[in-house]
Amino acid sequence: MIPDKTHSCWRNLVTGKKPIETQFLGLQMILKRQQRHLGASPTEGALNDAIGELHAFFAKYESVLGSEIKNL
């Protein structure tokens, strides 16, 4: 089951504080893009947008991201 958007794991992922091991290229790409876009001092609004996008990505590809979801 995918954690709620308010769970701290999403903030840690989009900021790069907690890396995640994955072979899924789409996930690698979205994380790198978000981390570059957010930069060193992201605004709260930008963080919330990135978290929402990443959460939606996990929801869409839940069937192939099983091991990544377990590691959240």
Helices and strands as residue ranges (DSSP letters): H 8-15, H 25-38, H 44-60, H 66-70
